[in-house]
């Protein structure tokens, strides 16, 4: 898979919305954990989260990947479930 899309992990309920290259999360995207609804939003490289924000479940703030805290919540874009 290459380009923009949504991938739902049916065994866990996790969802990734964003860009793919050669079947891997690559570029900008948002991963939402199906268990606790925490989110990783930012830049991915060959399936690995490299920079962006992490929003824990129920948090009113997020932590960027460098450890700094902020006052807003990561929002994953809406997309078609795959």
N, C-alpha and C positions, 0 to 999 in steps of 0.2 A: 504494500500500500504506500502510495506517495501522494502528497498534497494535504488538503484540509479534510478533517473528518472527526468522527466520534467512535470510540471503541469502548464497549461495555464488557467488563469481565464478569460473565454470568455466574461463576462459582463464588465470587466475593461481593458483587454488586458495585465494585469500583468502576468509575467512569473517567476516561480521558477525552477531552475535547481540545483539538489543536492540530498542529501540523505533524506530518509523518514523512520519513525518508527511509526507503528500503524496509518498511514494516516496523520501524522504531520511532518512538516519540522523538521529534527533532524540530527545533525552532521554538516558537511560542505555543504554549498550551496550558491547560488547567487539568489537574488530576484531583478527583474527589474520592475520598475513601468511603467505601460502601458501608463499613462498620460504624464509624464514628462521625462521618461527614466532615472531617478535617480536609483542608484543601492545600495543594501546592500549585501556585500559579506563577509562571515565568518561563525561563529558557531551559530547553532540554537539548542534550547532545547525545545522540546514539543511545537513547533510552534512559539516560541519566539526568536527573535534575541538577542544573549547574548554578542557576541564580534566579532570584525572584522572592516571592513571599509564601509563608506558611501560615495558615489560619487554623488553629485548633478548634475542635467542636465547641460551639456555643460562645466563642470568644467575640468580644467587641473590638478586638485589635488583632493585628498580625505581627509576625516577626519576619524581617527579611532574612535572606539566607546568610547574611553576615552577622546576625544576632541582634540587630537593632529592632526595637519595638516601635509600633506606629498605632495611630488611632482609628484606622478603617479596616474593613474586612475584605479579603480577596473575594472577588465575584467571578465565578466561572461563566463563560458565555453559554447561552442556550444553544442547543444543537439537536440534530436528529440522532436518536439512539441507534447504535449499530448492532 
